[in-house]
Amino acid sequence: MNKNSKTYNSIFKTTGLFGGVEGLKIIFGALQSKILAILLGPTGVGIEGLLNTAINTISSISGLGLRTSAVREIAEANSTNDYTVISNTIITLRRFILFTGIIGALITIIISPFLSQWTFGNKDYTWTFVFLSVIILLNSLISGHLALIQGMRYINNYAKANLFSVILGVVLSVSLYYLLGLKGIVPALIVSAFSRLVFSFYYSKKINIVKTDISYRRSLFLGSRMVKLGFFLMLSSSLSLFFSYVTNAYILRISSIEYVGLYRAGFLITTYYVSLVFSAMGADYLPRLSEFNNDNIKSNEIVNQQAEIAILIISPLVVSLITFAPIFISLLYSNDFIQITDFIVWAILAMLFRASSWCMSFLLLAKGKGFLFFITEISIGLFNLILNILGFKYYGLTGLGIAYILCYIVYFIMHYIIDRKLFHFSFNKDFVKLFVVLNLMCFASLILYKFVGHPWMYLYGSLMTLFVFLYSYKELSKRIDFKEIIGSLKNKLKKNDRK
């Protein structure tokens, strides 16, 4: 067993806890996407995707990074055990999320004609964006409530708020799709956001706070600290959404709404379902890395450990998706979407590079290099946008997949050079070995897909998937004490039974 097994165990446990919540959300989200595809086809998926991307971009910008920074501020306040400090922080958060939500909604209403023109090439959707402005306010309130729950470490309530809101949102959305067809997309988006607000509000109200009389001037001071913490993350996240928005709009301009739907479906299969690993790891990774931001040796060790676990967990999924892409597409959407197979197979190859880059990128944030983090994100975002435009123009959907992997190879190299120069970062021999071996296996799966026909592809691909899974499990076992984790889980279950 690895001498750092306790650290690896902690990483794995955190990933499992938050990954479970994200996984359930993905299952219900996939069910909703499947029904949307069946009832409304590529056109419906395209319209829903464009509206969602636009609204999420505005929400990200108007949110000022509070969703991320408030968790840290609240957790820090909670650690003081000073109820006045805790209450002042929470009240400040509530004031800021209400303010940012109202401002965001008003801006959406004002620029609704522009949003319609830019997104759909006409002003027919102006009133659609006016109605959707309420989601900007709802998203802001939801972010505040969830940040409070997570920051106060009410993990069970955090999981319940997310899971129950997704279930209710799917039920209501699917009902509207069935009853109203394409006209049900806007109401579905609104009721889905409202369901998230109901449950996040319900569970956040379970947290008792002491009433304090904090002035608005004091709240402004405390709130400005929250904004500063999340500012560069907000900028990078908003630009990422904006570049996605531009890509979708470009595809619409030179082709059709159906291709937007196809691209969105392929992108979700390739990235969204893998992103749960990043979301799960991110809950604990950045705070842990920040504790050692003045110790390059220790922080480099943490990055290597995180990167090892990330690629070992992701690689079996990459190989299985390459092998069974047509089956996944049919299950999650319909046969009308089968032409996105090549896009998925090429794009999924980027995931090991993406995981490793993601781990390195957090070094900039942990060491207070927020502006440099922003510069790297906007640079790679612009580079990816250019590749997307060129890739789709000359090679269609397949070109978008190739553009995705090229982008993350460059991103990987860029972060390695920056981190090595600033923090003397380097990958250890264990990671390099894993990275090379797992990438070779993934590219071998691509070769099987390209040159071996069905049904032999499924046979050889299944053997390759099994081999990668066993290899990953073997390597994880060297780092993680599964017996200790299972024993801990059993003890918790026994305690719950006694209760």
N, C-alpha and C positions, 0 to 999 in steps of 0.2 A: 504493500500500500504506500502511496506517495506520502512523503513527510508533510505535505501541505494538505492532507486529506480533509482537515476541518474546514479549510477555506473553500475547497472544491465542494464539500458537502453543503456549505452555506449557500454557495452559488446555485447549486442544483435544487436545493429546497425552495429558495426564493423563486427560481424559474418555474418549478412545479406549481407553487401556490398561485402566482399571478398568471402563469400559463394556463392553468385550469380554467380560470375565469375568462381569459381571452379566448380559449378554445371553445367554450360553450357559446360565447358571443359569436364566434365565427360560424359555428354550426347553424345557429338560428339565422345569421346573416346570409349564409349559403342557401338555406331553405327559402328565404325571402327572394334572393336573386334568381333561384331556380323557378319559382312561381311567377316572378316578374317576367322572366324570359319566355315562359310558356304562354302567359296571358297576353303580353304586349309585344313580344318579339324583340329583335335588335333595335327597332325604332324606340320602343319604350325604355329599354336599357340605356340607349344613347341620351334621350331627353333627361331621364332621371340622373344619369351620370354628369351631364353638363350642369344641371341645376345644383346638384350636390357639391360639385367642385367649386362653383362660384360662391355658394353660401359658406362652405368650409373655409375658403380663402379669406372672405370678409370676416368671419368669426375669429380666425386666427390672428388677423391684424388688429381688430378692435379689442381682442382679449388682452393685449399687452403682456402676454407671457405669464399671466397670473395663475393659470392652471398648474404650471410647473413650480414657479417661485413661491406661491402661497403654501404649497405642501411643506417646503423647507422652513418657511417662516413660522408656520403653525407648529411643526414638529420641534423647532428650536424653542418656541415659547412654552410648549408643553413640558419640555425637559427641565424648565426652571421651577415647575410646581408652584408658580406664582399665578394665582387665579386672575389677578388683575391684569397681568401681562398677557395671559392667554385670552381673556375676554376682549381686551383692547385690540389684539391682533385679529380676532374673529370679526369684531364689529367693523374694523377697518376694511377687512376683506369684503364683507357684505356691502358696504357702501361703494367700494370700487367696482364690484361686479355689476351692481345695479347701474352705476354711472356709465361704465364702458358698454354695457348692453344696450342702454337707451341711445347712446351716441351712435353705436354701430347700426342699430335699426334705422335711425333717422338718415344716416348717410346712405344706406341701402335704398331707401325710398327716393332720395334725391337723385341718385345716379342710376335708378332703375332703367330709364330709356337707354342709357349708354350700355348697361349690362346686357340688355336684350339685343341691341345692335351688334355688340362685340361677340356675344355668344352664339346667336342664331342668324346673324346677318340681316335682321330686320327688327322692328319695334313691336312685333306681335306679342312678345312675352313681357312687356313693360309691367302690366298689372300682375303678372305672375311673380315677378321679383318684389313688387310692392307687398303682396300677400306673404311672401317668404321672408320679408324683413322681420317678422315676429320671431322667426327661428333664431336670428342673431341675438335677440334679447334672451330667449330661452336658453340658448347655448352658453351664454355668459353666466346666467344664474346656475345652470347645471354644473359648470366648471367650478364655481365657487363652492357649491355644496359638496361635490366630490372631493375637492381639495381639502375641505374641512374634515371630512370623514377619514380620508387617507392620512392626513397630517396628524390627526389625533390617534392614529393606529387602531381604528375600529375596522379591522380587516374583514371580519365576517359581514358586517353591515355594508362595507364597500362592495364586497362580492355580491351580496343580495341586491343592492341598488342597481348594479350593472346588469345582473342576470334577469331580474324581474322586469326591468324596463325594456330589455331587448325582447323578451317573450311577448309582453303586451304590445310593443311596437310592431312586431311581426304580424300578430293576429289582426290588429287594426288596419295595418297597411295592406295586407293581403285581401282583407274584406273590401277595402276601397278599390283596389285594383280590379277585383272581380265585378263589383257593382258599377263602377264608373269608367273602367277602361283607362285610356290615356288621360282623361280628365281627373282621374283619381290620384295622379302622381303628386300634385301639389298638396292636396289634403293629407295624403299619406305621409309626406315629409313633415308636415306640421304636427300631426297627431303623434308621430314617432318621437319628435322632439319633446312634445308635451308629456308623453309617458315617461321619458327620462327625467324630466323635471319633477314629476309627481313622486317618484321613488327616491330620487336624490334628496329632495326636500324632506320627505318623510323620515329618512334615516339620519339626516343631518340634525333634525329637530330632537332626536333622541339624545343628543349631546348637550348636557347641561352646562350653561355658562353663567358666571356671576354678572349681574347687571352693573355696568360701570358708566360713568359720565365722562366720555372722552370727546374732546372738542374736534371739530372738523379740521382745524389747523393741525392738531396732533395726528389725526387720521391721514391727512395729506402727507405728513412726514413719514409715517410708517408705511403708507401705501407706496410712496416713491421708492422705498427700499425694495418692496416686492417687485415693482416694475423693473428696477435696475437688475435684479437677479435674473429675471426671465426675458429681458429685452432682446438679447442677441439670439436666444433660442426662438423667440417669437419671430424675429426677422427671418431667420433661416427657414423656419417652418412655413411662414407665409410665402416666401419666395418659391419654395418647393411646390406649394399648392398652386401658386401663380403660373409657374412654368408648366405644370400639368394642365392647367386651364388653357394656356396658350397652345399647347400641343393638341388638345382636344378641339379647340377652335380651328386650328390649322387643318386638321384632318377633315373637319366638316366643310371648310372652304373649298378644298381641292377634290373632295370625294362626296360623301353623303353621311347622313345621320346614322345609317346602318354600320358604317365603318367605325364611327365613334363608339357605338355600342359594342362592336367586336373588340376594339382596342381596350375598352374599359373592362370587358369580361376577361380578356387575356391578362391584363395587368393585375386584376384582383386575384386571379388564380395563382399567378406567378409570385406576387409580392405580398399581398395582404395576408395570406395564410401562413407565410413564413415570418411575417413581421410580428406575430404573437410572441416568438422567441425573443426578439429585441425588446418588445414592450415588457415582457416578464422580467428580463434581465435588467432593464433600465431602472426598475423600481428600487433596486438596491445598489446597483453598480456605481453610479455617479457619487452618491454620498460616501460610499466606502472608499472610492478613489480619492475623493476630496480630503479625506482624513490624512492622507500622506502626500499632499500636494507639494510639500517641501523636500520630499525624499524621493529622488529620481529612481534609486535602486528598487525601493519598495513599490512605487507606483508602476514601474515597468513590469515588475513581477505580477502585479494585479492584472495589468492589461493582458499579459501572456496567458494567465490562468483563465480569464474571461473569454479570450479568443479561442482557446483550446476547447472549452466546453461548448461554445457557440457553434464551431464548425463540426464538432462531433455530433451534436444534436441535429443540425440542419442537413448534413450530407446525405443521410438515408432518404430524407424527404425529397432532395434534389434528384437523386437517381430514380426513385419511384415515380416522380412526376414526369421525368423524361420518358420512362418506359410506358406509363399508363396514361399519358396526356389525353388521348382520345376518349378514354373511359371517364376520366375526371370531367372532361368537358360535357359529355353526355349526361353525367349524373348531376352536375352543378347547374348546367344550362339546358341545352338541347342540341340536336344534330345540326341545327341552323348555324351553330357557332364552331363547327368542326374545323373551319379554315384558319382558326387562330392557333392550331397545333404547332406550327413552325415557330411562331412568335414565342410561345411558352417554352418550347424546347431550347431555344437559343437564350432567352432572357433568364431562365432559371439557373443557367451556368454561372451567372454573376453572383449568386448568393454567398459563396464562400469568400469571394473578394469583398462583398458588401459587409458581411459579418465581421471580417477582420478590420476593415476600414472603420466600421462603426465603433469597435473597441478602441482603436487608436484615436479617433476623433474626440473622445471624451477627455483625453489628456489635456486638450486645449482649454476645455471648460473648467476642469478640476484645478488647473494651474492659473486660472484667471485671465486666459488669453481669449476673451469673448469676442473681441473685434476681429482677431485673426481667424477664429472659428467661423464668423460670419463671412469673411472674405473667401475662405475655402469653399463654403457652401454655395455662395452666389457664383463663384467661378465654375464649379463643377455643374451647377444648375444650368448656367448658360451654355456650357460645353455640351451637356446632355440635350438641351433644346435644339442646338444646331445639328447634332447627330440625328435626333428624331426627325427633324425636317428633311434632312438629306436622305436618311434611311427610308422614310415613307415615300418620298418623292420618286426614288429610283427602284426600291425593292418592296414597297408595300408594307404589310404587317410584319413580314419576315425581317425587313430592314429595321423596324422598330426594336425587334428582339436583339438583333446584332448590335444596334446602337446602345442598348442597355448594358450588355456585357462589356463593350469597349469603354463605356463611361466609368464603370466601377473598377476596371483594371487601372485606368488612369487615376481614379480617386484613391485607390490603394497605394499606388506609387507616390502620389502627391503627399498623402498623410505620413507615409513612412519617412520621406525625405524631411518634411517639416519637423516631425517628432524627434527624429534622430539628431537633427541639427540643434534644436532648442533644448531637448531634454536627454540627449544621449540614449535615446530609445533604440532597442534592437529586439528582434524576436529570438527566443531561445531555440536550441536544437530540437527540443520536443515539438514545439509548434511548427517549425519549418518542415520536419518530417511528416507530421499530420497533414499540413497544408498541401504539400506536394503529392502525397499518396492519395488523399481524398480528391484532389482536383483531377488526377490521372484517372481515377475511377469514374468521376462524373463525365469527363470527356470521352472515356471509353463507352459510356452509355449513349452519348451523342452519336458516336460512330456506329453503334448497333442500330440506333434509330434510323440513321441515314442509309445504311447499306444492307440491312437485314429486313426482309419483308415479314408481314404477318402471315401465320400466327407464330413463326419462329422468334420474332422480336419479343413477344410476350414471354416466351419460355426463357430465352437467354437473358432478357431484361429482369425477369423474376429472380434468376440465379444471381445476377449482379446486385440486385437490391438486397437479397438475403446476405450476400457476402459483405456488402458495405455495412449493413445493420450489425452483423456479428463483429466486424472489425471495430466499429464505433463502440459497441458495447464492451468489447475487450479493453479498449483504450480508456473508456470511462471507468471501468472497474479498477484500473490501476490508480485512478485519481479519487474515486468516490467510494465510500464505505456504504454500499447499498444495504447491508445488514443493519447498520446503525440507523439508517433512515427508515427502513421498514419497521424496526423495533420501536422507534420513536412514534411512528404513525399508529402502531398497534396500541401503545400506551395511551395515546390521546383518545383512541376509540373506546378503550376500556373505561377511561375516566368519564367519557360522555355517557356510556351505558349505565354507570353507577348513578349518574345524575338523573 
